[in-house]
């Protein structure tokens, strides 16, 4: 049986999740990093709709080489949602560690920037008594196209079961500005960098492959090819899923035969 996606139900479920987790913790709201991209835009829009814009605080955290258009897009979303925000330039923190960011270290520096941003988000969350709202979609989680303990770290993630193409559908329904909806996905690590250019497969094709394999349970190459999927693309996607499996779990702990730590402990009176 093929997987079917209900956009309206997904929005309702995500909003209930966001509201429920906040009530469960008793904290004051959410902090989110806005990159000017569609994933963080959707998470912010869902949170503002779920708990109100007064309980969503946005942080813009550009590096000196970040695209000015991304900051502009993030500000447009902030104005549309009516959320409070602050800009924190991470250039001094990164430049204190790297003397220069160039072709020899740009990927390392990009990971450093992602972890710096998450460190700032958690610091603001602590100061404000809030949770950090995640922005990673299911496609990125499957492929490991995230920075471990960087953009993959958060308190809760309302869009982690949405594929990239589904994120676009929901963002359009929620009225995310066209400048964000229509831009080419990019981590904005360096000029001209795009997600699909790095991965080597379009998001539309990646999602088709992932849905057939993971959600529909089809693992026969012959059957996948009958669906019109490209063999090279399938192999590339499966390779990334398998290679980056470690990013989808907490670090492995050496097994010494102890019982698993329970989620909660109740002492009988």
C-alpha positions as CSV (number, residue, x, y, z in Angstrom):
1,X,0.0,0.0,0.0
2,X,1.4,3.4,-1.0
3,X,2.0,6.1,1.5
4,X,-0.5,9.1,1.3
5,X,0.1,12.5,2.8
6,X,-2.6,14.7,4.2
7,X,-1.3,18.3,4.5
8,X,-4.1,19.7,6.6
9,X,-3.9,16.8,9.1
10,X,-0.1,17.3,9.2
11,X,-0.5,21.0,10.1
12,X,-3.1,20.2,12.8
13,X,-0.9,17.5,14.3
14,X,2.2,19.7,14.3
15,X,0.4,22.5,16.0
16,X,-1.0,20.2,18.7
17,X,2.5,18.8,19.2
18,X,4.0,22.3,19.6
19,X,1.3,23.3,22.1
20,X,1.4,20.1,24.0
21,X,5.1,20.0,24.5
22,X,5.1,23.6,25.8
23,X,2.3,22.8,28.3
24,X,4.2,19.6,29.3
25,X,7.3,21.5,30.2
26,X,5.7,24.6,31.8
27,X,8.2,26.8,30.0
28,X,7.4,30.2,28.5
29,X,7.7,29.6,24.7
30,X,10.1,28.8,21.9
31,X,13.3,30.2,20.5
32,X,14.1,29.5,16.8
33,X,17.0,30.3,14.5
34,X,15.7,31.8,11.3
35,X,18.0,31.3,8.3
36,X,15.8,32.8,5.6
37,X,15.1,29.2,4.4
38,X,11.9,27.3,4.1
39,X,12.4,24.8,6.9
40,X,12.9,27.3,9.7
41,X,10.2,29.4,8.1
42,X,7.7,26.6,8.4
43,X,8.6,25.7,12.0
44,X,8.2,29.4,13.0
45,X,4.9,29.7,11.2
46,X,3.6,26.5,12.8
47,X,4.7,27.7,16.3
48,X,3.2,31.2,15.9
49,X,-0.1,29.7,14.8
50,X,0.0,27.1,17.6
51,X,1.0,29.1,20.7
52,X,0.9,32.7,19.4
53,X,3.6,35.0,18.1
54,X,4.3,36.4,21.6
55,X,5.7,32.9,22.6
56,X,8.0,32.7,19.6
57,X,11.4,34.4,19.6
58,X,13.5,34.4,16.4
59,X,17.2,34.7,16.2
60,X,19.0,35.7,13.0
61,X,22.7,34.6,13.2
62,X,24.5,35.5,10.1
63,X,28.2,35.1,9.4
64,X,29.9,37.9,7.5
65,X,29.8,35.9,4.2
66,X,26.1,35.0,4.7
67,X,23.7,36.1,1.9
68,X,22.1,39.5,2.6
69,X,19.0,38.2,0.8
70,X,18.6,35.5,3.4
71,X,18.5,38.1,6.2
72,X,16.0,40.1,4.2
73,X,13.8,37.0,3.7
74,X,14.0,36.2,7.4
75,X,13.0,39.7,8.4
76,X,10.0,39.6,6.0
77,X,8.8,36.4,7.7
78,X,9.3,38.0,11.1
79,X,7.2,41.0,10.1
80,X,4.5,38.7,8.7
81,X,4.3,36.5,11.8
82,X,4.7,39.3,14.2
83,X,7.3,37.6,16.4
84,X,10.0,39.3,18.4
85,X,13.6,38.8,17.2
86,X,17.3,39.7,17.6
87,X,20.3,39.6,15.3
88,X,23.5,38.0,16.6
89,X,26.5,38.3,14.3
90,X,28.5,35.1,14.7
91,X,31.5,36.4,12.8
92,X,33.6,37.3,15.9
93,X,33.1,33.8,17.3
94,X,34.1,32.0,14.1
95,X,36.9,34.3,13.3
96,X,38.4,33.8,16.8
97,X,38.8,30.1,15.9
98,X,39.6,30.2,12.2
99,X,42.2,32.8,11.0
100,X,40.7,32.4,7.5
101,X,37.7,30.6,6.1
102,X,38.5,29.4,2.6
103,X,38.2,26.4,0.3
104,X,40.6,24.3,2.5
105,X,38.3,24.5,5.6
106,X,34.9,25.8,4.5
107,X,33.0,22.6,5.3
108,X,34.6,22.4,8.8
109,X,33.8,26.1,9.3
110,X,30.2,25.5,8.1
111,X,29.8,22.8,10.8
112,X,31.4,25.2,13.4
113,X,28.9,27.9,12.4
114,X,26.0,25.5,12.8
115,X,27.2,24.4,16.3
116,X,27.8,28.1,17.2
117,X,24.3,29.0,16.3
118,X,22.8,26.1,18.2
119,X,24.9,27.1,21.3
120,X,23.5,30.6,21.1
121,X,19.9,29.3,20.7
122,X,20.2,27.2,23.8
123,X,21.7,30.0,25.7
124,X,18.8,32.3,24.8
125,X,16.4,29.5,25.6
126,X,17.9,29.2,29.1
127,X,17.8,32.9,29.6
128,X,14.2,33.2,28.5
129,X,12.9,30.0,30.0
130,X,12.0,28.6,26.6
131,X,12.5,25.5,24.4
132,X,14.6,25.5,21.2
133,X,12.4,24.7,18.2
134,X,13.9,22.4,15.6
135,X,13.9,23.0,11.9
136,X,15.2,19.7,10.3
137,X,13.0,17.9,7.8
138,X,12.7,14.2,7.2
139,X,14.7,14.2,4.0
140,X,17.7,15.8,5.7
141,X,17.4,13.5,8.7
142,X,17.4,10.4,6.4
143,X,20.4,11.5,4.4
144,X,22.3,12.9,7.4
145,X,22.5,16.2,5.6
146,X,22.8,18.0,8.9
147,X,25.5,19.1,11.4
148,X,25.6,16.6,14.3
149,X,24.9,18.6,17.4
150,X,24.5,21.7,15.2
151,X,21.3,22.3,13.3
152,X,20.2,18.7,14.2
153,X,20.1,19.6,17.9
154,X,16.9,21.1,19.4
155,X,14.4,20.6,22.2
156,X,11.5,19.5,19.9
157,X,11.2,19.2,16.2
158,X,7.7,19.8,14.6
159,X,8.7,19.1,11.0
160,X,11.0,16.1,11.4
161,X,8.5,13.7,9.7
162,X,7.9,16.0,6.7
163,X,9.9,15.4,3.6
164,X,11.3,18.5,1.9
165,X,8.6,18.5,-0.8
166,X,6.0,18.3,1.9
167,X,7.6,21.2,3.8
168,X,7.1,23.3,0.6
169,X,3.4,22.3,0.5
170,X,2.7,23.2,4.1
171,X,4.7,26.4,3.9
172,X,2.6,27.5,1.0
173,X,-0.6,26.7,2.9
174,X,0.6,28.7,5.9
175,X,1.4,31.7,3.7
176,X,5.2,31.7,4.0
177,X,6.5,34.6,1.7
178,X,7.1,33.8,-1.9
179,X,10.8,34.8,-1.7
180,X,11.3,31.9,0.7
181,X,9.0,29.5,-1.0
182,X,10.7,29.9,-4.4
183,X,14.4,30.2,-3.5
184,X,16.9,27.4,-4.2
185,X,17.6,25.4,-1.0
186,X,21.0,26.3,0.4
187,X,22.8,26.0,3.7
188,X,24.4,29.4,2.7
189,X,27.8,28.1,3.6
190,X,29.6,29.8,0.6
191,X,28.6,31.7,-2.5
192,X,26.8,29.5,-5.0
193,X,26.4,26.6,-2.6
194,X,23.1,24.7,-3.0
195,X,21.8,21.6,-1.2
196,X,20.9,19.7,-4.4
197,X,24.2,20.6,-6.0
198,X,26.1,19.0,-3.1
199,X,23.9,16.0,-2.8
200,X,23.8,15.4,-6.5
201,X,20.1,14.6,-6.7
202,X,17.0,16.9,-6.7
203,X,14.8,17.0,-3.6
204,X,11.8,15.8,-5.7
205,X,13.7,12.7,-6.8
206,X,15.2,12.1,-3.3
207,X,11.7,12.2,-1.7
208,X,10.3,9.9,-4.3
209,X,13.0,7.4,-3.5
210,X,12.8,7.7,0.2
211,X,9.0,7.4,0.3
212,X,9.0,4.2,-1.9
213,X,11.8,2.6,0.2
214,X,11.0,3.8,3.7
215,X,7.3,4.5,3.8
216,X,6.1,1.9,1.2
217,X,8.8,-0.7,2.1
218,X,10.0,-1.3,-1.5
219,X,13.6,-2.5,-1.5
220,X,13.7,-4.3,-4.8
221,X,15.9,-2.4,-7.3
222,X,13.9,-3.8,-10.2
223,X,10.6,-2.6,-8.7
224,X,12.1,0.8,-8.0
225,X,13.3,1.1,-11.6
226,X,9.8,0.2,-12.8
227,X,8.6,3.2,-10.9
228,X,10.9,5.3,-13.1
229,X,13.5,5.9,-10.5
230,X,17.2,6.2,-11.6
231,X,19.6,3.5,-10.4
232,X,22.4,5.9,-9.8
233,X,20.1,8.2,-7.8
234,X,18.8,5.3,-5.7
235,X,22.3,4.1,-4.9
236,X,23.4,7.6,-4.0
237,X,20.4,8.2,-1.6
238,X,20.7,4.7,0.0
239,X,24.4,5.2,0.5
240,X,23.8,8.5,2.4
241,X,21.1,7.0,4.5
242,X,23.3,4.1,5.6
243,X,26.5,6.0,6.0
244,X,24.9,8.7,8.2
245,X,22.8,6.4,10.4
246,X,24.8,7.4,13.5
247,X,23.4,11.0,13.2
248,X,19.9,9.7,13.9
249,X,20.7,8.2,17.3
250,X,22.3,9.2,20.6
251,X,25.9,8.2,20.9
252,X,26.4,4.4,21.5
253,X,27.2,3.4,25.1
254,X,29.3,0.4,25.8
255,X,26.9,-2.5,26.9
256,X,27.7,-3.7,30.4
257,X,24.4,-5.6,31.0
258,X,22.7,-2.9,33.0
259,X,18.9,-2.2,32.8
260,X,17.8,0.6,30.6
261,X,17.3,4.0,32.3
262,X,13.5,4.6,32.5
263,X,11.9,7.7,31.1
264,X,10.4,8.5,34.5
265,X,10.6,7.0,38.0
266,X,7.7,6.7,40.4
267,X,8.3,5.9,44.0
268,X,5.5,4.0,45.7
269,X,4.3,5.5,49.0
